[in-house]
Amino acid sequence: MTNCYEYLRTSGDDGGTDKCGLPVQQQACDAFARAKGFEVVETFSDDGWSGKIHLHARPAGKRLIVALLGNGVKMVIV
């Protein structure tokens, strides 16, 4: 199996509507990973951050970048 991470995020710019919340995103990512034979080793979630904020400026985004640089996992499902 190939190890991978999941990155989930919701936007604070959606006007309060829940277009595709974190649970729905995680279910879709998990299903994709299973279908492709990937093993999700960690999930990173940023909830309510503007799409105008870069990944490295979001809390989970920062942790994801550090993880990608640190341990050899190079695949992220979003």
PDB file of N, CA, C and O in Angstrom:
ATOM      1  N   MET A   1       0.834  -1.193   0.000  1.00  0.00           N
ATOM      2  CA  MET A   1       0.000   0.000   0.000  1.00  0.00           C
ATOM      3  C   MET A   1       0.873   1.249   0.000  1.00  0.00           C
ATOM      4  O   MET A   1       1.947   1.280   0.602  1.00  0.00           O
ATOM      5  N   THR A   2       0.398   2.253  -0.674  1.00  0.00           N
ATOM      6  CA  THR A   2       1.067   3.551  -0.695  1.00  0.00           C
ATOM      7  C   THR A   2       0.469   4.424   0.395  1.00  0.00           C
ATOM      8  O   THR A   2      -0.749   4.583   0.471  1.00  0.00           O
ATOM      9  N   ASN A   3       1.317   4.988   1.235  1.00  0.00           N
ATOM     10  CA  ASN A   3       0.847   5.898   2.275  1.00  0.00           C
ATOM     11  C   ASN A   3       0.491   7.249   1.685  1.00  0.00           C
ATOM     12  O   ASN A   3       1.113   7.709   0.727  1.00  0.00           O
ATOM     13  N   CYS A   4      -0.511   7.873   2.264  1.00  0.00           N
ATOM     14  CA  CYS A   4      -0.912   9.202   1.826  1.00  0.00           C
ATOM     15  C   CYS A   4      -1.505   9.970   2.997  1.00  0.00           C
ATOM     16  O   CYS A   4      -1.799   9.404   4.050  1.00  0.00           O
ATOM     17  N   TYR A   5      -1.670  11.255   2.793  1.00  0.00           N
ATOM     18  CA  TYR A   5      -2.355  12.123   3.737  1.00  0.00           C
ATOM     19  C   TYR A   5      -3.672  12.559   3.110  1.00  0.00           C
ATOM     20  O   TYR A   5      -3.854  12.482   1.895  1.00  0.00           O
ATOM     21  N   GLU A   6      -4.586  13.016   3.960  1.00  0.00           N
ATOM     22  CA  GLU A   6      -5.810  13.687   3.498  1.00  0.00           C
ATOM     23  C   GLU A   6      -5.739  15.131   3.967  1.00  0.00           C
ATOM     24  O   GLU A   6      -5.290  15.413   5.078  1.00  0.00           O
ATOM     25  N   TYR A   7      -6.183  16.039   3.114  1.00  0.00           N
ATOM     26  CA  TYR A   7      -6.315  17.443   3.520  1.00  0.00           C
ATOM     27  C   TYR A   7      -7.748  17.863   3.246  1.00  0.00           C
ATOM     28  O   TYR A   7      -8.227  17.788   2.114  1.00  0.00           O
ATOM     29  N   LEU A   8      -8.423  18.304   4.292  1.00  0.00           N
ATOM     30  CA  LEU A   8      -9.820  18.726   4.215  1.00  0.00           C
ATOM     31  C   LEU A   8      -9.893  20.182   4.627  1.00  0.00           C
ATOM     32  O   LEU A   8      -9.154  20.628   5.505  1.00  0.00           O
ATOM     33  N   ARG A   9     -10.792  20.925   3.984  1.00  0.00           N
ATOM     34  CA  ARG A   9     -10.940  22.317   4.386  1.00  0.00           C
ATOM     35  C   ARG A   9     -12.322  22.821   4.013  1.00  0.00           C
ATOM     36  O   ARG A   9     -12.897  22.425   3.000  1.00  0.00           O
ATOM     37  N   THR A  10     -12.835  23.695   4.848  1.00  0.00           N
ATOM     38  CA  THR A  10     -14.054  24.430   4.512  1.00  0.00           C
ATOM     39  C   THR A  10     -13.701  25.900   4.485  1.00  0.00           C
ATOM     40  O   THR A  10     -12.709  26.330   5.074  1.00  0.00           O
ATOM     41  N   SER A  11     -14.524  26.661   3.795  1.00  0.00           N
ATOM     42  CA  SER A  11     -14.255  28.077   3.604  1.00  0.00           C
ATOM     43  C   SER A  11     -15.105  28.929   4.529  1.00  0.00           C
ATOM     44  O   SER A  11     -16.262  28.608   4.801  1.00  0.00           O
ATOM     45  N   GLY A  12     -14.527  30.001   5.003  1.00  0.00           N
ATOM     46  CA  GLY A  12     -15.285  31.003   5.754  1.00  0.00           C
ATOM     47  C   GLY A  12     -15.985  31.954   4.814  1.00  0.00           C
ATOM     48  O   GLY A  12     -16.740  32.816   5.264  1.00  0.00           O
ATOM     49  N   ASP A  13     -15.755  31.820   3.508  1.00  0.00           N
ATOM     50  CA  ASP A  13     -16.336  32.718   2.503  1.00  0.00           C
ATOM     51  C   ASP A  13     -17.600  32.163   1.872  1.00  0.00           C
ATOM     52  O   ASP A  13     -18.083  32.726   0.890  1.00  0.00           O
ATOM     53  N   ASP A  14     -18.154  31.079   2.401  1.00  0.00           N
ATOM     54  CA  ASP A  14     -19.294  30.450   1.733  1.00  0.00           C
ATOM     55  C   ASP A  14     -20.643  31.020   2.164  1.00  0.00           C
ATOM     56  O   ASP A  14     -21.686  30.461   1.826  1.00  0.00           O
ATOM     57  N   GLY A  15     -20.632  32.117   2.900  1.00  0.00           N
ATOM     58  CA  GLY A  15     -21.883  32.770   3.286  1.00  0.00           C
ATOM     59  C   GLY A  15     -22.697  31.965   4.285  1.00  0.00           C
ATOM     60  O   GLY A  15     -23.906  32.163   4.403  1.00  0.00           O
ATOM     61  N   GLY A  16     -22.043  31.057   5.005  1.00  0.00           N
ATOM     62  CA  GLY A  16     -22.745  30.286   6.009  1.00  0.00           C
ATOM     63  C   GLY A  16     -23.382  29.010   5.497  1.00  0.00           C
ATOM     64  O   GLY A  16     -23.958  28.257   6.282  1.00  0.00           O
ATOM     65  N   THR A  17     -23.296  28.746   4.202  1.00  0.00           N
ATOM     66  CA  THR A  17     -23.866  27.511   3.681  1.00  0.00           C
ATOM     67  C   THR A  17     -22.819  26.413   3.766  1.00  0.00           C
ATOM     68  O   THR A  17     -21.625  26.672   3.622  1.00  0.00           O
ATOM     69  N   ASP A  18     -23.261  25.209   3.996  1.00  0.00           N
ATOM     70  CA  ASP A  18     -22.350  24.073   4.121  1.00  0.00           C
ATOM     71  C   ASP A  18     -22.379  23.297   2.816  1.00  0.00           C
ATOM     72  O   ASP A  18     -23.161  22.358   2.666  1.00  0.00           O
ATOM     73  N   LYS A  19     -21.537  23.682   1.877  1.00  0.00           N
ATOM     74  CA  LYS A  19     -21.551  23.073   0.552  1.00  0.00           C
ATOM     75  C   LYS A  19     -21.021  21.650   0.576  1.00  0.00           C
ATOM     76  O   LYS A  19     -21.612  20.755  -0.029  1.00  0.00           O
ATOM     77  N   CYS A  20     -19.935  21.441   1.255  1.00  0.00           N
ATOM     78  CA  CYS A  20     -19.342  20.102   1.341  1.00  0.00           C
ATOM     79  C   CYS A  20     -18.502  20.067   2.605  1.00  0.00           C
ATOM     80  O   CYS A  20     -17.293  20.295   2.563  1.00  0.00           O
ATOM     81  N   GLY A  21     -19.142  19.783   3.720  1.00  0.00           N
ATOM     82  CA  GLY A  21     -18.473  19.819   5.008  1.00  0.00           C
ATOM     83  C   GLY A  21     -17.373  18.795   5.140  1.00  0.00           C
ATOM     84  O   GLY A  21     -17.183  17.938   4.277  1.00  0.00           O
ATOM     85  N   LEU A  22     -16.651  18.901   6.239  1.00  0.00           N
ATOM     86  CA  LEU A  22     -15.513  18.019   6.479  1.00  0.00           C
ATOM     87  C   LEU A  22     -15.891  16.545   6.487  1.00  0.00           C
ATOM     88  O   LEU A  22     -15.152  15.744   5.913  1.00  0.00           O
ATOM     89  N   PRO A  23     -17.013  16.132   7.113  1.00  0.00           N
ATOM     90  CA  PRO A  23     -17.349  14.702   7.089  1.00  0.00           C
ATOM     91  C   PRO A  23     -17.586  14.168   5.671  1.00  0.00           C
ATOM     92  O   PRO A  23     -17.181  13.049   5.355  1.00  0.00           O
ATOM     93  N   VAL A  24     -18.231  14.954   4.832  1.00  0.00           N
ATOM     94  CA  VAL A  24     -18.483  14.533   3.445  1.00  0.00           C
ATOM     95  C   VAL A  24     -17.167  14.428   2.682  1.00  0.00           C
ATOM     96  O   VAL A  24     -16.953  13.475   1.932  1.00  0.00           O
ATOM     97  N   GLN A  25     -16.294  15.399   2.874  1.00  0.00           N
ATOM     98  CA  GLN A  25     -14.994  15.369   2.215  1.00  0.00           C
ATOM     99  C   GLN A  25     -14.181  14.159   2.670  1.00  0.00           C
ATOM    100  O   GLN A  25     -13.546  13.491   1.854  1.00  0.00           O
ATOM    101  N   GLN A  26     -14.202  13.880   3.979  1.00  0.00           N
ATOM    102  CA  GLN A  26     -13.421  12.759   4.484  1.00  0.00           C
ATOM    103  C   GLN A  26     -13.957  11.431   3.949  1.00  0.00           C
ATOM    104  O   GLN A  26     -13.176  10.543   3.608  1.00  0.00           O
ATOM    105  N   GLN A  27     -15.259  11.290   3.875  1.00  0.00           N
ATOM    106  CA  GLN A  27     -15.839  10.064   3.315  1.00  0.00           C
ATOM    107  C   GLN A  27     -15.398   9.865   1.872  1.00  0.00           C
ATOM    108  O   GLN A  27     -15.047   8.756   1.470  1.00  0.00           O
ATOM    109  N   ALA A  28     -15.417  10.947   1.092  1.00  0.00           N
ATOM    110  CA  ALA A  28     -15.012  10.855  -0.311  1.00  0.00           C
ATOM    111  C   ALA A  28     -13.527  10.518  -0.434  1.00  0.00           C
ATOM    112  O   ALA A  28     -13.147   9.685  -1.257  1.00  0.00           O
ATOM    113  N   CYS A  29     -12.694  11.155   0.371  1.00  0.00           N
ATOM    114  CA  CYS A  29     -11.256  10.880   0.330  1.00  0.00           C
ATOM    115  C   CYS A  29     -10.968   9.444   0.760  1.00  0.00           C
ATOM    116  O   CYS A  29     -10.153   8.758   0.142  1.00  0.00           O
ATOM    117  N   ASP A  30     -11.640   8.989   1.823  1.00  0.00           N
ATOM    118  CA  ASP A  30     -11.436   7.616   2.298  1.00  0.00           C
ATOM    119  C   ASP A  30     -11.839   6.601   1.222  1.00  0.00           C
ATOM    120  O   ASP A  30     -11.135   5.616   0.998  1.00  0.00           O
ATOM    121  N   ALA A  31     -12.969   6.845   0.562  1.00  0.00           N
ATOM    122  CA  ALA A  31     -13.431   5.935  -0.491  1.00  0.00           C
ATOM    123  C   ALA A  31     -12.439   5.907  -1.650  1.00  0.00           C
ATOM    124  O   ALA A  31     -12.139   4.838  -2.183  1.00  0.00           O
ATOM    125  N   PHE A  32     -11.935   7.063  -2.039  1.00  0.00           N
ATOM    126  CA  PHE A  32     -10.947   7.140  -3.116  1.00  0.00           C
ATOM    127  C   PHE A  32      -9.684   6.372  -2.729  1.00  0.00           C
ATOM    128  O   PHE A  32      -9.146   5.608  -3.531  1.00  0.00           O
ATOM    129  N   ALA A  33      -9.215   6.576  -1.503  1.00  0.00           N
ATOM    130  CA  ALA A  33      -8.003   5.902  -1.039  1.00  0.00           C
ATOM    131  C   ALA A  33      -8.187   4.388  -1.070  1.00  0.00           C
ATOM    132  O   ALA A  33      -7.309   3.668  -1.546  1.00  0.00           O
ATOM    133  N   ARG A  34      -9.309   3.904  -0.571  1.00  0.00           N
ATOM    134  CA  ARG A  34      -9.569   2.455  -0.586  1.00  0.00           C
ATOM    135  C   ARG A  34      -9.579   1.916  -2.008  1.00  0.00           C
ATOM    136  O   ARG A  34      -8.989   0.872  -2.288  1.00  0.00           O
ATOM    137  N   ALA A  35     -10.256   2.635  -2.912  1.00  0.00           N
ATOM    138  CA  ALA A  35     -10.370   2.182  -4.303  1.00  0.00           C
ATOM    139  C   ALA A  35      -9.013   2.112  -4.999  1.00  0.00           C
ATOM    140  O   ALA A  35      -8.807   1.276  -5.879  1.00  0.00           O
ATOM    141  N   LYS A  36      -8.097   2.980  -4.612  1.00  0.00           N
ATOM    142  CA  LYS A  36      -6.775   3.038  -5.253  1.00  0.00           C
ATOM    143  C   LYS A  36      -5.706   2.255  -4.499  1.00  0.00           C
ATOM    144  O   LYS A  36      -4.568   2.156  -4.957  1.00  0.00           O
ATOM    145  N   GLY A  37      -6.068   1.698  -3.343  1.00  0.00           N
ATOM    146  CA  GLY A  37      -5.102   0.937  -2.568  1.00  0.00           C
ATOM    147  C   GLY A  37      -4.143   1.795  -1.768  1.00  0.00           C
ATOM    148  O   GLY A  37      -3.023   1.368  -1.485  1.00  0.00           O
ATOM    149  N   PHE A  38      -4.564   3.008  -1.395  1.00  0.00           N
ATOM    150  CA  PHE A  38      -3.744   3.906  -0.590  1.00  0.00           C
ATOM    151  C   PHE A  38      -4.124   3.753   0.877  1.00  0.00           C
ATOM    152  O   PHE A  38      -5.269   3.438   1.201  1.00  0.00           O
ATOM    153  N   GLU A  39      -3.176   3.973   1.744  1.00  0.00           N
ATOM    154  CA  GLU A  39      -3.437   3.969   3.177  1.00  0.00           C
ATOM    155  C   GLU A  39      -3.286   5.390   3.711  1.00  0.00           C
ATOM    156  O   GLU A  39      -2.206   5.977   3.645  1.00  0.00           O
ATOM    157  N   VAL A  40      -4.372   5.933   4.237  1.00  0.00           N
ATOM    158  CA  VAL A  40      -4.341   7.272   4.831  1.00  0.00           C
ATOM    159  C   VAL A  40      -3.677   7.161   6.196  1.00  0.00           C
ATOM    160  O   VAL A  40      -4.181   6.485   7.092  1.00  0.00           O
ATOM    161  N   VAL A  41      -2.538   7.834   6.343  1.00  0.00           N
ATOM    162  CA  VAL A  41      -1.808   7.750   7.600  1.00  0.00           C
ATOM    163  C   VAL A  41      -2.083   8.930   8.522  1.00  0.00           C
ATOM    164  O   VAL A  41      -1.821   8.859   9.722  1.00  0.00           O
ATOM    165  N   GLU A  42      -2.613  10.021   7.960  1.00  0.00           N
ATOM    166  CA  GLU A  42      -2.985  11.165   8.785  1.00  0.00           C
ATOM    167  C   GLU A  42      -3.924  12.071   7.989  1.00  0.00           C
ATOM    168  O   GLU A  42      -3.800  12.209   6.772  1.00  0.00           O
ATOM    169  N   THR A  43      -4.856  12.678   8.701  1.00  0.00           N
ATOM    170  CA  THR A  43      -5.801  13.614   8.104  1.00  0.00           C
ATOM    171  C   THR A  43      -5.561  14.985   8.712  1.00  0.00           C
ATOM    172  O   THR A  43      -5.451  15.130   9.930  1.00  0.00           O
ATOM    173  N   PHE A  44      -5.481  15.988   7.845  1.00  0.00           N
ATOM    174  CA  PHE A  44      -5.292  17.378   8.248  1.00  0.00           C
ATOM    175  C   PHE A  44      -6.550  18.143   7.855  1.00  0.00           C
ATOM    176  O   PHE A  44      -7.012  18.038   6.719  1.00  0.00           O
ATOM    177  N   SER A  45      -7.109  18.913   8.792  1.00  0.00           N
ATOM    178  CA  SER A  45      -8.368  19.619   8.529  1.00  0.00           C
ATOM    179  C   SER A  45      -8.273  21.078   8.943  1.00  0.00           C
ATOM    180  O   SER A  45      -7.872  21.391  10.064  1.00  0.00           O
ATOM    181  N   ASP A  46      -8.641  21.959   8.039  1.00  0.00           N
ATOM    182  CA  ASP A  46      -8.790  23.386   8.332  1.00  0.00           C
ATOM    183  C   ASP A  46     -10.249  23.744   8.093  1.00  0.00           C
ATOM    184  O   ASP A  46     -10.757  23.592   6.982  1.00  0.00           O
ATOM    185  N   ASP A  47     -10.914  24.212   9.118  1.00  0.00           N
ATOM    186  CA  ASP A  47     -12.335  24.515   9.046  1.00  0.00           C
ATOM    187  C   ASP A  47     -12.560  26.019   9.129  1.00  0.00           C
ATOM    188  O   ASP A  47     -12.156  26.661  10.099  1.00  0.00           O
ATOM    189  N   GLY A  48     -13.207  26.578   8.107  1.00  0.00           N
ATOM    190  CA  GLY A  48     -13.616  27.973   8.145  1.00  0.00           C
ATOM    191  C   GLY A  48     -12.576  28.987   7.720  1.00  0.00           C
ATOM    192  O   GLY A  48     -12.681  30.160   8.080  1.00  0.00           O
ATOM    193  N   TRP A  49     -11.584  28.571   6.969  1.00  0.00           N
ATOM    194  CA  TRP A  49     -10.551  29.502   6.502  1.00  0.00           C
ATOM    195  C   TRP A  49     -10.874  29.996   5.109  1.00  0.00           C
ATOM    196  O   TRP A  49     -11.335  29.229   4.264  1.00  0.00           O
ATOM    197  N   SER A  50     -10.638  31.257   4.870  1.00  0.00           N
ATOM    198  CA  SER A  50     -10.881  31.856   3.569  1.00  0.00           C
ATOM    199  C   SER A  50     -10.014  31.202   2.507  1.00  0.00           C
ATOM    200  O   SER A  50      -8.865  30.842   2.764  1.00  0.00           O
ATOM    201  N   GLY A  51     -10.577  31.050   1.298  1.00  0.00           N
ATOM    202  CA  GLY A  51      -9.822  30.521   0.179  1.00  0.00           C
ATOM    203  C   GLY A  51      -8.692  31.439  -0.243  1.00  0.00           C
ATOM    204  O   GLY A  51      -7.826  31.050  -1.026  1.00  0.00           O
ATOM    205  N   LYS A  52      -8.701  32.660   0.277  1.00  0.00           N
ATOM    206  CA  LYS A  52      -7.649  33.620  -0.063  1.00  0.00           C
ATOM    207  C   LYS A  52      -6.406  33.439   0.799  1.00  0.00           C
ATOM    208  O   LYS A  52      -5.366  34.042   0.535  1.00  0.00           O
ATOM    209  N   ILE A  53      -6.517  32.607   1.828  1.00  0.00           N
ATOM    210  CA  ILE A  53      -5.392  32.351   2.721  1.00  0.00           C
ATOM    211  C   ILE A  53      -4.592  31.174   2.164  1.00  0.00           C
ATOM    212  O   ILE A  53      -5.150  30.105   1.917  1.00  0.00           O
ATOM    213  N   HIS A  54      -3.307  31.364   1.969  1.00  0.00           N
ATOM    214  CA  HIS A  54      -2.446  30.318   1.419  1.00  0.00           C
ATOM    215  C   HIS A  54      -2.336  29.131   2.369  1.00  0.00           C
ATOM    216  O   HIS A  54      -2.497  29.280   3.581  1.00  0.00           O
ATOM    217  N   LEU A  55      -2.064  27.964   1.822  1.00  0.00           N
ATOM    218  CA  LEU A  55      -1.960  26.740   2.606  1.00  0.00           C
ATOM    219  C   LEU A  55      -0.985  26.897   3.772  1.00  0.00           C
ATOM    220  O   LEU A  55      -1.280  26.467   4.887  1.00  0.00           O
ATOM    221  N   HIS A  56       0.165  27.505   3.525  1.00  0.00           N
ATOM    222  CA  HIS A  56       1.176  27.637   4.576  1.00  0.00           C
ATOM    223  C   HIS A  56       0.752  28.580   5.697  1.00  0.00           C
ATOM    224  O   HIS A  56       1.404  28.622   6.741  1.00  0.00           O
ATOM    225  N   ALA A  57      -0.326  29.337   5.503  1.00  0.00           N
ATOM    226  CA  ALA A  57      -0.815  30.259   6.533  1.00  0.00           C
ATOM    227  C   ALA A  57      -1.969  29.668   7.342  1.00  0.00           C
ATOM    228  O   ALA A  57      -2.452  30.309   8.275  1.00  0.00           O
ATOM    229  N   ARG A  58      -2.412  28.482   7.009  1.00  0.00           N
ATOM    230  CA  ARG A  58      -3.486  27.812   7.736  1.00  0.00           C
ATOM    231  C   ARG A  58      -2.868  26.835   8.737  1.00  0.00           C
ATOM    232  O   ARG A  58      -1.837  26.233   8.438  1.00  0.00           O
ATOM    233  N   PRO A  59      -3.465  26.662   9.907  1.00  0.00           N
ATOM    234  CA  PRO A  59      -2.853  25.790  10.927  1.00  0.00           C
ATOM    235  C   PRO A  59      -2.583  24.364  10.439  1.00  0.00           C
ATOM    236  O   PRO A  59      -1.450  23.892  10.540  1.00  0.00           O
ATOM    237  N   ALA A  60      -3.581  23.680   9.921  1.00  0.00           N
ATOM    238  CA  ALA A  60      -3.373  22.304   9.454  1.00  0.00           C
ATOM    239  C   ALA A  60      -2.541  22.283   8.173  1.00  0.00           C
ATOM    240  O   ALA A  60      -1.806  21.328   7.924  1.00  0.00           O
ATOM    241  N   GLY A  61      -2.656  23.318   7.374  1.00  0.00           N
ATOM    242  CA  GLY A  61      -1.839  23.414   6.164  1.00  0.00           C
ATOM    243  C   GLY A  61      -0.360  23.449   6.499  1.00  0.00           C
ATOM    244  O   GLY A  61       0.454  22.804   5.838  1.00  0.00           O
ATOM    245  N   LYS A  62      -0.016  24.213   7.539  1.00  0.00           N
ATOM    246  CA  LYS A  62       1.381  24.260   7.988  1.00  0.00           C
ATOM    247  C   LYS A  62       1.856  22.883   8.435  1.00  0.00           C
ATOM    248  O   LYS A  62       2.949  22.449   8.072  1.00  0.00           O
ATOM    249  N   ARG A  63       1.035  22.203   9.219  1.00  0.00           N
ATOM    250  CA  ARG A  63       1.414  20.872   9.706  1.00  0.00           C
ATOM    251  C   ARG A  63       1.554  19.882   8.548  1.00  0.00           C
ATOM    252  O   ARG A  63       2.431  19.019   8.566  1.00  0.00           O
ATOM    253  N   LEU A  64       0.682  20.012   7.538  1.00  0.00           N
ATOM    254  CA  LEU A  64       0.766  19.145   6.360  1.00  0.00           C
ATOM    255  C   LEU A  64       2.082  19.358   5.624  1.00  0.00           C
ATOM    256  O   LEU A  64       2.745  18.393   5.243  1.00  0.00           O
ATOM    257  N   ILE A  65       2.458  20.601   5.424  1.00  0.00           N
ATOM    258  CA  ILE A  65       3.712  20.897   4.728  1.00  0.00           C
ATOM    259  C   ILE A  65       4.899  20.332   5.497  1.00  0.00           C
ATOM    260  O   ILE A  65       5.798  19.740   4.899  1.00  0.00           O
ATOM    261  N   VAL A  66       4.913  20.507   6.812  1.00  0.00           N
ATOM    262  CA  VAL A  66       5.993  19.967   7.640  1.00  0.00           C
ATOM    263  C   VAL A  66       6.041  18.445   7.504  1.00  0.00           C
ATOM    264  O   VAL A  66       7.118  17.865   7.366  1.00  0.00           O
ATOM    265  N   ALA A  67       4.875  17.803   7.544  1.00  0.00           N
ATOM    266  CA  ALA A  67       4.828  16.348   7.416  1.00  0.00           C
ATOM    267  C   ALA A  67       5.336  15.898   6.055  1.00  0.00           C
ATOM    268  O   ALA A  67       6.075  14.918   5.967  1.00  0.00           O
ATOM    269  N   LEU A  68       4.953  16.594   4.997  1.00  0.00           N
ATOM    270  CA  LEU A  68       5.406  16.236   3.653  1.00  0.00           C
ATOM    271  C   LEU A  68       6.919  16.356   3.520  1.00  0.00           C
ATOM    272  O   LEU A  68       7.555  15.561   2.827  1.00  0.00           O
ATOM    273  N   LEU A  69       7.484  17.344   4.178  1.00  0.00           N
ATOM    274  CA  LEU A  69       8.923  17.558   4.094  1.00  0.00           C
ATOM    275  C   LEU A  69       9.709  16.630   5.011  1.00  0.00           C
ATOM    276  O   LEU A  69      10.920  16.476   4.860  1.00  0.00           O
ATOM    277  N   GLY A  70       9.009  16.009   5.967  1.00  0.00           N
ATOM    278  CA  GLY A  70       9.734  15.311   7.006  1.00  0.00           C
ATOM    279  C   GLY A  70       9.819  13.804   6.931  1.00  0.00           C
ATOM    280  O   GLY A  70      10.774  13.234   7.458  1.00  0.00           O
ATOM    281  N   ASN A  71       8.863  13.121   6.300  1.00  0.00           N
ATOM    282  CA  ASN A  71       8.900  11.663   6.500  1.00  0.00           C
ATOM    283  C   ASN A  71       8.716  10.798   5.263  1.00  0.00           C
ATOM    284  O   ASN A  71       8.534   9.588   5.400  1.00  0.00           O
ATOM    285  N   GLY A  72       8.753  11.350   4.091  1.00  0.00           N
ATOM    286  CA  GLY A  72       8.709  10.516   2.895  1.00  0.00           C
ATOM    287  C   GLY A  72       7.339  10.337   2.260  1.00  0.00           C
ATOM    288  O   GLY A  72       7.263   9.916   1.105  1.00  0.00           O
ATOM    289  N   VAL A  73       6.254  10.639   2.964  1.00  0.00           N
ATOM    290  CA  VAL A  73       4.928  10.563   2.336  1.00  0.00           C
ATOM    291  C   VAL A  73       4.828  11.757   1.392  1.00  0.00           C
ATOM    292  O   VAL A  73       5.064  12.899   1.787  1.00  0.00           O
ATOM    293  N   LYS A  74       4.474  11.475   0.141  1.00  0.00           N
ATOM    294  CA  LYS A  74       4.438  12.543  -0.871  1.00  0.00           C
ATOM    295  C   LYS A  74       3.095  12.649  -1.572  1.00  0.00           C
ATOM    296  O   LYS A  74       2.970  13.374  -2.559  1.00  0.00           O
ATOM    297  N   MET A  75       2.095  11.943  -1.078  1.00  0.00           N
ATOM    298  CA  MET A  75       0.781  11.982  -1.722  1.00  0.00           C
ATOM    299  C   MET A  75      -0.246  12.575  -0.767  1.00  0.00           C
ATOM    300  O   MET A  75      -0.307  12.208   0.406  1.00  0.00           O
ATOM    301  N   VAL A  76      -1.058  13.506  -1.292  1.00  0.00           N
ATOM    302  CA  VAL A  76      -2.127  14.120  -0.514  1.00  0.00           C
ATOM    303  C   VAL A  76      -3.421  14.006  -1.312  1.00  0.00           C
ATOM    304  O   VAL A  76      -3.480  14.388  -2.481  1.00  0.00           O
ATOM    305  N   ILE A  77      -4.444  13.480  -0.671  1.00  0.00           N
ATOM    306  CA  ILE A  77      -5.781  13.413  -1.280  1.00  0.00           C
ATOM    307  C   ILE A  77      -6.573  14.581  -0.725  1.00  0.00           C
ATOM    308  O   ILE A  77      -6.638  14.779   0.489  1.00  0.00           O
ATOM    309  N   VAL A  78      -7.171  15.349  -1.613  1.00  0.00           N
ATOM    310  CA  VAL A  78      -7.978  16.507  -1.181  1.00  0.00           C
ATOM    311  C   VAL A  78      -9.377  16.420  -1.728  1.00  0.00           C
ATOM    312  O   VAL A  78     -10.196  17.303  -1.472  1.00  0.00           O
TER     313      VAL A  78
END
